[in-house]
Amino acid sequence: DLILFKDILSRSSLKIVDGIGVFVASKILNIDAGERYAGVDLMKDVVELAGKERLTTVLIGGKAKLAVELADCYNEQFGNKTFHGIEVSQNVSGMNGSENNRIISAISALKPRILLVAFGSPTQEKWIEANKDIFDGMLCMGVGGAFDFASGTVRRAPQIVRRLGFEWLFRLVIQPWRIKRQMRLFTFVKMVVIERFRMYGRH
């Protein structure tokens, strides 16, 4: 699964440095990965562009009814009806065939220019990859928990905290259940350190 996910990311048309960990690692390993651009901010910019240009946009996933409610808010904000929300089963990783067909049929009927998928990573990326032929010509973006921030359901860290690179810690404080996920950071740090020593050994 890890290799498959890596392949999916490598084939993406646009790659951004979302987390502070990847940004710092790129500096340590002398990799030109560009500037950090949080996925939440990218989604905000995409939504603003879609609203101004009246591009049909579909929001799918997130908590129950959140995509639908957020789409309604965007329509009100931009004064149009180009945003559409699709509610899905909460167990998206185990989505059955009929549920998937229902979602695909709804998307095909709407013919969006932009598709924002909030299934969580890596489920959302794998789902987009599995249906990429159907989504041909659409801008598809996996947005993780961005719907929560956009709707105000989850508070985002203050700007100063984000600039200092501690947004992950802020989220851990307000969402303690994320501790298991954050523990994976130690594995990531270990891999970065090992690779750095390997680089020294090659010189």
MILUMFI-256640 format. One record per atom (N, C-alpha, C): residue number from 1; residue in one letter; x, y, z. Coordinates in steps of 0.02 Angstrom, whole numbers, plus 50000, padded with zeros to 5 digits. Layout:
BEGIN
NODE:k:r:u:v:w
NODE:NUM:A:X:Y:Z
...
END
This chain:
BEGIN
NODE:k:r:u:v:w
NODE:1:D:50041:49940:50000
NODE:1:D:50000:50000:50000
NODE:1:D:50043:50063:50000
NODE:2:L:50098:50061:50037
NODE:2:L:50143:50119:50041
NODE:2:L:50172:50135:49972
NODE:3:I:50193:50081:49937
NODE:3:I:50222:50090:49871
NODE:3:I:50169:50118:49823
NODE:4:L:50108:50090:49827
NODE:4:L:50054:50113:49784
NODE:4:L:50040:50187:49797
NODE:5:F:50037:50207:49860
NODE:5:F:50023:50276:49878
NODE:5:F:50078:50322:49851
NODE:6:K:50140:50300:49857
NODE:6:K:50197:50338:49831
NODE:6:K:50191:50347:49756
NODE:7:D:50171:50295:49721
NODE:7:D:50163:50299:49648
NODE:7:D:50107:50347:49630
NODE:8:I:50053:50346:49668
NODE:8:I:49997:50391:49654
NODE:8:I:50020:50463:49661
NODE:9:L:50057:50477:49715
NODE:9:L:50081:50545:49726
NODE:9:L:50129:50567:49672
NODE:10:S:50171:50522:49650
NODE:10:S:50221:50539:49598
NODE:10:S:50188:50555:49531
NODE:11:R:50128:50528:49520
NODE:11:R:50093:50540:49457
NODE:11:R:50047:50601:49461
NODE:12:S:50043:50632:49519
NODE:12:S:49999:50690:49526
NODE:12:S:50024:50749:49484
NODE:13:S:49978:50787:49457
NODE:13:S:49996:50845:49416
NODE:13:S:50025:50901:49458
NODE:14:L:50002:50906:49519
NODE:14:L:50025:50960:49563
NODE:14:L:50042:50931:49631
NODE:15:K:50103:50945:49654
NODE:15:K:50124:50921:49720
NODE:15:K:50142:50982:49762
NODE:16:I:50116:50984:49822
NODE:16:I:50131:51040:49867
NODE:16:I:50163:51015:49931
NODE:17:V:50202:51059:49963
NODE:17:V:50231:51043:50028
NODE:17:V:50182:51067:50081
NODE:18:D:50141:51021:50105
NODE:18:D:50087:51038:50151
NODE:18:D:50113:51043:50223
NODE:19:G:50139:50988:50249
NODE:19:G:50159:50987:50320
NODE:19:G:50228:51017:50332
NODE:20:I:50237:51043:50393
NODE:20:I:50301:51072:50412
NODE:20:I:50357:51020:50414
NODE:21:G:50338:50957:50428
NODE:21:G:50388:50904:50431
NODE:21:G:50422:50892:50364
NODE:22:V:50382:50891:50311
NODE:22:V:50410:50881:50244
NODE:22:V:50452:50941:50224
NODE:23:F:50430:51001:50243
NODE:23:F:50468:51061:50226
NODE:23:F:50536:51061:50260
NODE:24:V:50538:51045:50325
NODE:24:V:50601:51043:50362
NODE:24:V:50646:50988:50335
NODE:25:A:50617:50930:50321
NODE:25:A:50655:50873:50294
NODE:25:A:50688:50891:50228
NODE:26:S:50651:50927:50185
NODE:26:S:50679:50947:50120
NODE:26:S:50739:50992:50128
NODE:27:K:50738:51034:50179
NODE:27:K:50796:51078:50192
NODE:27:K:50855:51038:50218
NODE:28:I:50841:50991:50264
NODE:28:I:50895:50949:50292
NODE:28:I:50928:50907:50239
NODE:29:L:50888:50881:50192
NODE:29:L:50914:50836:50140
NODE:29:L:50932:50873:50075
NODE:30:N:50930:50940:50079
NODE:30:N:50949:50981:50020
NODE:30:N:50907:50964:49958
NODE:31:I:50843:50955:49969
NODE:31:I:50797:50942:49914
NODE:31:I:50757:51005:49899
NODE:32:D:50756:51024:49836
NODE:32:D:50719:51084:49817
NODE:32:D:50645:51065:49809
NODE:33:A:50607:51072:49863
NODE:33:A:50537:51053:49862
NODE:33:A:50491:51114:49857
NODE:34:G:50520:51173:49853
NODE:34:G:50480:51234:49850
NODE:34:G:50458:51258:49918
NODE:35:E:50418:51310:49918
NODE:35:E:50394:51339:49981
NODE:35:E:50335:51299:50007
NODE:36:R:50323:51306:50072
NODE:36:R:50266:51271:50102
NODE:36:R:50201:51304:50081
NODE:37:Y:50152:51263:50064
NODE:37:Y:50086:51288:50043
NODE:37:Y:50035:51239:50072
NODE:38:A:50005:51258:50128
NODE:38:A:49959:51213:50162
NODE:38:A:49899:51196:50118
NODE:39:G:49878:51133:50120
NODE:39:G:49822:51111:50080
NODE:39:G:49758:51149:50095
NODE:40:V:49749:51170:50158
NODE:40:V:49691:51209:50177
NODE:40:V:49690:51275:50139
NODE:41:D:49749:51306:50132
NODE:41:D:49754:51370:50097
NODE:41:D:49743:51360:50022
NODE:42:L:49769:51304:49995
NODE:42:L:49759:51290:49924
NODE:42:L:49685:51280:49909
NODE:43:M:49650:51243:49951
NODE:43:M:49579:51233:49940
NODE:43:M:49541:51299:49942
NODE:44:K:49560:51341:49988
NODE:44:K:49528:51407:49994
NODE:44:K:49537:51447:49929
NODE:45:D:49598:51446:49902
NODE:45:D:49612:51482:49840
NODE:45:D:49574:51453:49781
NODE:46:V:49570:51386:49779
NODE:46:V:49534:51352:49725
NODE:46:V:49459:51369:49728
NODE:47:V:49432:51369:49788
NODE:47:V:49361:51385:49797
NODE:47:V:49346:51457:49776
NODE:48:E:49391:51503:49794
NODE:48:E:49381:51573:49775
NODE:48:E:49383:51582:49699
NODE:49:L:49429:51547:49667
NODE:49:L:49433:51549:49594
NODE:49:L:49370:51520:49562
NODE:50:A:49348:51463:49590
NODE:50:A:49288:51430:49564
NODE:50:A:49227:51475:49571
NODE:51:G:49222:51508:49628
NODE:51:G:49166:51552:49641
NODE:51:G:49164:51612:49594
NODE:52:K:49223:51643:49583
NODE:52:K:49226:51702:49540
NODE:52:K:49215:51684:49467
NODE:53:E:49241:51626:49446
NODE:53:E:49235:51605:49376
NODE:53:E:49172:51563:49363
NODE:54:R:49133:51551:49415
NODE:54:R:49071:51512:49410
NODE:54:R:49084:51442:49382
NODE:55:L:49135:51410:49409
NODE:55:L:49153:51342:49388
NODE:55:L:49115:51291:49430
NODE:56:T:49082:51245:49398
NODE:56:T:49045:51193:49435
NODE:56:T:49093:51153:49479
NODE:57:T:49079:51151:49543
NODE:57:T:49124:51119:49591
NODE:57:T:49085:51071:49636
NODE:58:V:49111:51011:49644
NODE:58:V:49079:50961:49687
NODE:58:V:49122:50949:49748
NODE:59:L:49091:50951:49807
NODE:59:L:49123:50935:49870
NODE:59:L:49096:50868:49893
NODE:60:I:49140:50824:49911
NODE:60:I:49119:50757:49931
NODE:60:I:49159:50733:49991
NODE:61:G:49123:50703:50040
NODE:61:G:49157:50676:50098
NODE:61:G:49150:50720:50160
NODE:62:G:49194:50709:50207
NODE:62:G:49190:50745:50270
NODE:62:G:49137:50714:50316
NODE:63:K:49123:50747:50370
NODE:63:K:49073:50722:50417
NODE:63:K:49003:50725:50385
NODE:64:A:48956:50691:50415
NODE:64:A:48888:50687:50389
NODE:64:A:48860:50756:50370
NODE:65:K:48838:50762:50307
NODE:65:K:48805:50822:50281
NODE:65:K:48851:50884:50276
NODE:66:L:48914:50878:50298
NODE:66:L:48958:50936:50298
NODE:66:L:48971:50962:50227
NODE:67:A:48982:50917:50179
NODE:67:A:48995:50937:50110
NODE:67:A:48936:50975:50082
NODE:68:V:48876:50952:50096
NODE:68:V:48815:50984:50072
NODE:68:V:48807:51053:50103
NODE:69:E:48817:51058:50167
NODE:69:E:48809:51121:50203
NODE:69:E:48862:51172:50181
NODE:70:L:48924:51148:50171
NODE:70:L:48978:51193:50150
NODE:70:L:48965:51218:50079
NODE:71:A:48941:51174:50035
NODE:71:A:48925:51194:49966
NODE:71:A:48871:51249:49967
NODE:72:D:48821:51241:50010
NODE:72:D:48768:51292:50016
NODE:72:D:48797:51359:50039
NODE:73:C:48844:51356:50085
NODE:73:C:48876:51417:50110
NODE:73:C:48915:51452:50054
NODE:74:Y:48950:51413:50014
NODE:74:Y:48989:51442:49959
NODE:74:Y:48942:51473:49907
NODE:75:N:48886:51440:49893
NODE:75:N:48838:51468:49845
NODE:75:N:48811:51535:49869
NODE:76:E:48799:51538:49934
NODE:76:E:48775:51601:49963
NODE:76:E:48830:51654:49962
NODE:77:Q:48891:51633:49977
NODE:77:Q:48947:51680:49978
NODE:77:Q:48960:51711:49910
NODE:78:F:48959:51669:49857
NODE:78:F:48975:51694:49790
NODE:78:F:48914:51712:49749
NODE:79:G:48855:51702:49776
NODE:79:G:48794:51721:49742
NODE:79:G:48779:51681:49680
NODE:80:N:48797:51617:49681
NODE:80:N:48780:51573:49624
NODE:80:N:48762:51504:49650
NODE:81:K:48750:51458:49604
NODE:81:K:48731:51390:49624
NODE:81:K:48775:51339:49588
NODE:82:T:48840:51353:49588
NODE:82:T:48887:51309:49553
NODE:82:T:48921:51259:49599
NODE:83:F:48909:51266:49665
NODE:83:F:48939:51219:49713
NODE:83:F:48888:51166:49732
NODE:84:H:48910:51104:49733
NODE:84:H:48865:51048:49750
NODE:84:H:48900:51002:49800
NODE:85:G:48864:50983:49852
NODE:85:G:48891:50937:49901
NODE:85:G:48860:50868:49895
NODE:86:I:48901:50817:49904
NODE:86:I:48877:50748:49902
NODE:86:I:48894:50714:49968
NODE:87:E:48844:50690:50002
NODE:87:E:48855:50655:50065
NODE:87:E:48872:50582:50051
NODE:88:V:48919:50556:50088
NODE:88:V:48941:50486:50077
NODE:88:V:48940:50448:50143
NODE:89:S:48948:50383:50137
NODE:89:S:48953:50340:50196
NODE:89:S:49013:50360:50237
NODE:90:Q:49007:50359:50302
NODE:90:Q:49063:50378:50345
NODE:90:Q:49120:50327:50340
NODE:91:N:49104:50265:50321
NODE:91:N:49156:50214:50314
NODE:91:N:49179:50212:50241
NODE:92:V:49211:50265:50218
NODE:92:V:49229:50270:50148
NODE:92:V:49282:50220:50128
NODE:93:S:49324:50199:50176
NODE:93:S:49377:50151:50159
NODE:93:S:49347:50083:50142
NODE:94:G:49286:50070:50168
NODE:94:G:49254:50006:50153
NODE:94:G:49191:50017:50111
NODE:95:M:49191:50068:50070
NODE:95:M:49133:50085:50029
NODE:95:M:49114:50028:49983
NODE:96:N:49050:50009:49983
NODE:96:N:49028:49954:49939
NODE:96:N:49016:49979:49868
NODE:97:G:49007:49931:49823
NODE:97:G:49000:49948:49752
NODE:97:G:48941:49993:49737
NODE:98:S:48883:49980:49768
NODE:98:S:48823:50020:49754
NODE:98:S:48831:50092:49777
NODE:99:E:48864:50101:49835
NODE:99:E:48876:50169:49861
NODE:99:E:48923:50206:49814
NODE:100:N:48976:50172:49792
NODE:100:N:49024:50203:49747
NODE:100:N:48991:50221:49681
NODE:101:N:48948:50177:49655
NODE:101:N:48913:50190:49592
NODE:101:N:48866:50250:49598
NODE:102:R:48834:50256:49656
NODE:102:R:48789:50312:49668
NODE:102:R:48828:50378:49666
NODE:103:I:48886:50378:49697
NODE:103:I:48927:50439:49699
NODE:103:I:48953:50456:49629
NODE:104:I:48978:50406:49594
NODE:104:I:49004:50417:49527
NODE:104:I:48950:50443:49480
NODE:105:S:48889:50415:49487
NODE:105:S:48833:50436:49445
NODE:105:S:48815:50509:49458
NODE:106:A:48817:50528:49523
NODE:106:A:48801:50597:49542
NODE:106:A:48852:50646:49513
NODE:107:I:48915:50627:49518
NODE:107:I:48969:50669:49492
NODE:107:I:48964:50675:49416
NODE:108:S:48952:50619:49383
NODE:108:S:48946:50619:49309
NODE:108:S:48888:50662:49286
NODE:109:A:48834:50663:49324
NODE:109:A:48775:50703:49305
NODE:109:A:48790:50778:49313
NODE:110:L:48829:50796:49362
NODE:110:L:48844:50866:49375
NODE:110:L:48899:50893:49329
NODE:111:K:48942:50848:49304
NODE:111:K:48997:50867:49259
NODE:111:K:49038:50926:49287
NODE:112:P:49066:50918:49346
NODE:112:P:49103:50974:49376
NODE:112:P:49171:50986:49342
NODE:113:R:49195:51047:49349
NODE:113:R:49263:51063:49328
NODE:113:R:49312:51048:49385
NODE:114:I:49286:51052:49447
NODE:114:I:49328:51042:49506
NODE:114:I:49294:50992:49553
NODE:115:L:49334:50945:49579
NODE:115:L:49309:50895:49626
NODE:115:L:49353:50895:49688
NODE:116:L:49324:50912:49745
NODE:116:L:49360:50915:49809
NODE:116:L:49339:50854:49851
NODE:117:V:49387:50811:49866
NODE:117:V:49372:50748:49899
NODE:117:V:49401:50747:49970
NODE:118:A:49357:50740:50020
NODE:118:A:49378:50740:50090
NODE:118:A:49366:50672:50122
NODE:119:F:49404:50622:50099
NODE:119:F:49399:50555:50128
NODE:119:F:49455:50541:50178
NODE:120:G:49502:50587:50183
NODE:120:G:49561:50575:50224
NODE:120:G:49614:50538:50182
NODE:121:S:49676:50550:50199
NODE:121:S:49731:50519:50162
NODE:121:S:49752:50453:50195
NODE:122:P:49767:50401:50156
NODE:122:P:49774:50399:50083
NODE:122:P:49711:50375:50046
NODE:123:T:49654:50367:50082
NODE:123:T:49594:50342:50051
NODE:123:T:49572:50386:49992
NODE:124:Q:49574:50452:50003
NODE:124:Q:49550:50497:49951
NODE:124:Q:49593:50494:49887
NODE:125:E:49659:50489:49896
NODE:125:E:49703:50485:49838
NODE:125:E:49693:50419:49799
NODE:126:K:49684:50365:49836
NODE:126:K:49674:50300:49804
NODE:126:K:49607:50299:49768
NODE:127:W:49555:50331:49796
NODE:127:W:49490:50332:49765
NODE:127:W:49492:50373:49701
NODE:128:I:49525:50430:49703
NODE:128:I:49532:50472:49643
NODE:128:I:49570:50434:49589
NODE:129:E:49623:50400:49608
NODE:129:E:49663:50361:49560
NODE:129:E:49621:50305:49529
NODE:130:A:49581:50272:49569
NODE:130:A:49540:50216:49545
NODE:130:A:49487:50238:49495
NODE:131:N:49467:50301:49500
NODE:131:N:49414:50326:49456
NODE:131:N:49439:50381:49409
NODE:132:K:49504:50384:49398
NODE:132:K:49533:50439:49360
NODE:132:K:49507:50444:49288
NODE:133:D:49490:50388:49258
NODE:133:D:49464:50390:49189
NODE:133:D:49397:50425:49186
NODE:134:I:49357:50416:49238
NODE:134:I:49291:50448:49242
NODE:134:I:49299:50523:49254
NODE:135:F:49352:50541:49291
NODE:135:F:49363:50610:49309
NODE:135:F:49407:50648:49259
NODE:136:D:49416:50620:49201
NODE:136:D:49458:50652:49150
NODE:136:D:49433:50723:49135
NODE:137:G:49479:50770:49137
NODE:137:G:49461:50840:49123
NODE:137:G:49441:50879:49185
NODE:138:M:49436:50845:49243
NODE:138:M:49419:50880:49305
NODE:138:M:49482:50892:49346
NODE:139:L:49481:50947:49384
NODE:139:L:49534:50958:49432
NODE:139:L:49512:50922:49496
NODE:140:C:49547:50869:49514
NODE:140:C:49530:50829:49573
NODE:140:C:49581:50842:49628
NODE:141:M:49557:50856:49688
NODE:141:M:49601:50872:49743
NODE:141:M:49579:50836:49807
NODE:142:G:49624:50799:49837
NODE:142:G:49611:50770:49903
NODE:142:G:49624:50823:49955
NODE:143:V:49573:50838:49996
NODE:143:V:49578:50895:50042
NODE:143:V:49581:50875:50116
NODE:144:G:49581:50810:50131
NODE:144:G:49588:50789:50201
NODE:144:G:49533:50818:50244
NODE:145:G:49554:50853:50297
NODE:145:G:49506:50882:50344
NODE:145:G:49492:50955:50331
NODE:146:A:49505:50979:50270
NODE:146:A:49497:51050:50255
NODE:146:A:49425:51074:50261
NODE:147:F:49377:51029:50250
NODE:147:F:49306:51049:50257
NODE:147:F:49292:51071:50329
NODE:148:D:49324:51037:50376
NODE:148:D:49314:51053:50447
NODE:148:D:49337:51124:50462
NODE:149:F:49395:51143:50434
NODE:149:F:49422:51210:50445
NODE:149:F:49380:51262:50409
NODE:150:A:49361:51247:50346
NODE:150:A:49323:51295:50306
NODE:150:A:49255:51310:50336
NODE:151:S:49225:51260:50368
NODE:151:S:49158:51268:50397
NODE:151:S:49161:51296:50468
NODE:152:G:49221:51297:50497
NODE:152:G:49227:51321:50566
NODE:152:G:49213:51267:50617
NODE:153:T:49202:51205:50593
NODE:153:T:49190:51149:50639
NODE:153:T:49250:51137:50683
NODE:154:V:49310:51145:50654
NODE:154:V:49372:51138:50691
NODE:154:V:49411:51204:50684
NODE:155:R:49434:51229:50740
NODE:155:R:49471:51292:50740
NODE:155:R:49542:51282:50714
NODE:156:R:49563:51326:50670
NODE:156:R:49631:51322:50644
NODE:156:R:49678:51362:50689
NODE:157:A:49740:51342:50690
NODE:157:A:49790:51375:50733
NODE:157:A:49798:51448:50713
NODE:158:P:49812:51492:50761
NODE:158:P:49824:51563:50744
NODE:158:P:49883:51569:50695
NODE:159:Q:49884:51624:50658
NODE:159:Q:49934:51634:50605
NODE:159:Q:50005:51628:50632
NODE:160:I:50018:51656:50690
NODE:160:I:50086:51654:50718
NODE:160:I:50108:51583:50733
NODE:161:V:50061:51541:50756
NODE:161:V:50076:51471:50770
NODE:161:V:50093:51434:50705
NODE:162:R:50056:51450:50652
NODE:162:R:50068:51419:50587
NODE:162:R:50136:51438:50560
NODE:163:R:50154:51502:50567
NODE:163:R:50218:51526:50542
NODE:163:R:50276:51493:50578
NODE:164:L:50267:51479:50642
NODE:164:L:50320:51447:50682
NODE:164:L:50324:51372:50669
NODE:165:G:50276:51345:50633
NODE:165:G:50277:51274:50616
NODE:165:G:50248:51228:50669
NODE:166:F:50205:51256:50713
NODE:166:F:50177:51216:50767
NODE:166:F:50102:51204:50760
NODE:167:E:50077:51208:50699
NODE:167:E:50006:51196:50688
NODE:167:E:49988:51125:50707
NODE:168:W:50034:51078:50696
NODE:168:W:50022:51008:50714
NODE:168:W:50011:51000:50789
NODE:169:L:50049:51039:50829
NODE:169:L:50043:51035:50902
NODE:169:L:49977:51066:50924
NODE:170:F:49957:51121:50892
NODE:170:F:49893:51153:50908
NODE:170:F:49836:51105:50894
NODE:171:R:49839:51069:50837
NODE:171:R:49786:51021:50821
NODE:171:R:49785:50963:50870
NODE:172:L:49843:50944:50894
NODE:172:L:49847:50889:50942
NODE:172:L:49815:50908:51008
NODE:173:V:49823:50972:51027
NODE:173:V:49794:50996:51090
NODE:173:V:49717:50996:51086
NODE:174:I:49690:51018:51028
NODE:174:I:49617:51022:51023
NODE:174:I:49586:50956:50999
NODE:175:Q:49629:50912:50971
NODE:175:Q:49606:50846:50949
NODE:175:Q:49654:50792:50976
NODE:176:P:49651:50777:51041
NODE:176:P:49699:50730:51071
NODE:176:P:49699:50661:51039
NODE:177:W:49644:50642:51007
NODE:177:W:49640:50576:50975
NODE:177:W:49690:50569:50918
NODE:178:R:49720:50625:50896
NODE:178:R:49768:50622:50842
NODE:178:R:49837:50598:50865
NODE:179:I:49844:50583:50929
NODE:179:I:49910:50564:50956
NODE:179:I:49938:50502:50921
NODE:180:K:49895:50454:50905
NODE:180:K:49919:50394:50871
NODE:180:K:49949:50410:50803
NODE:181:R:49915:50456:50767
NODE:181:R:49940:50477:50702
NODE:181:R:50005:50516:50709
NODE:182:Q:50009:50558:50760
NODE:182:Q:50069:50599:50770
NODE:182:Q:50130:50556:50789
NODE:183:M:50118:50498:50818
NODE:183:M:50173:50454:50837
NODE:183:M:50213:50432:50776
NODE:184:R:50180:50433:50718
NODE:184:R:50216:50413:50657
NODE:184:R:50271:50462:50638
NODE:185:L:50267:50522:50668
NODE:185:L:50319:50572:50654
NODE:185:L:50387:50548:50676
NODE:186:F:50389:50507:50728
NODE:186:F:50454:50482:50752
NODE:186:F:50486:50437:50699
NODE:187:T:50444:50397:50665
NODE:187:T:50470:50355:50611
NODE:187:T:50496:50398:50554
NODE:188:F:50459:50451:50539
NODE:188:F:50479:50496:50486
NODE:188:F:50546:50530:50502
NODE:189:V:50552:50554:50564
NODE:189:V:50614:50587:50586
NODE:189:V:50672:50539:50581
NODE:190:K:50661:50477:50603
NODE:190:K:50713:50425:50599
NODE:190:K:50737:50414:50528
NODE:191:M:50689:50411:50481
NODE:191:M:50706:50400:50411
NODE:191:M:50746:50459:50383
NODE:192:V:50728:50520:50403
NODE:192:V:50764:50579:50379
NODE:192:V:50836:50579:50406
NODE:193:V:50844:50563:50470
NODE:193:V:50911:50561:50500
NODE:193:V:50954:50509:50466
NODE:194:I:50927:50449:50454
NODE:194:I:50964:50396:50421
NODE:194:I:50986:50417:50351
NODE:195:E:50941:50449:50314
NODE:195:E:50957:50471:50246
NODE:195:E:51011:50526:50248
NODE:196:R:51008:50568:50298
NODE:196:R:51058:50621:50304
NODE:196:R:51127:50592:50316
NODE:197:F:51132:50541:50358
NODE:197:F:51196:50507:50371
NODE:197:F:51221:50472:50308
NODE:198:R:51175:50444:50270
NODE:198:R:51194:50412:50207
NODE:198:R:51224:50463:50159
NODE:199:M:51196:50522:50158
NODE:199:M:51222:50575:50115
NODE:199:M:51293:50594:50136
NODE:200:Y:51304:50597:50201
NODE:200:Y:51372:50611:50225
NODE:200:Y:51420:50557:50203
NODE:201:G:51396:50495:50205
NODE:201:G:51439:50438:50187
NODE:201:G:51458:50438:50113
NODE:202:R:51416:50469:50071
NODE:202:R:51430:50470:49999
NODE:202:R:51479:50524:49980
NODE:203:H:51494:50569:50027
NODE:203:H:51541:50624:50012
NODE:203:H:51611:50607:50036
END
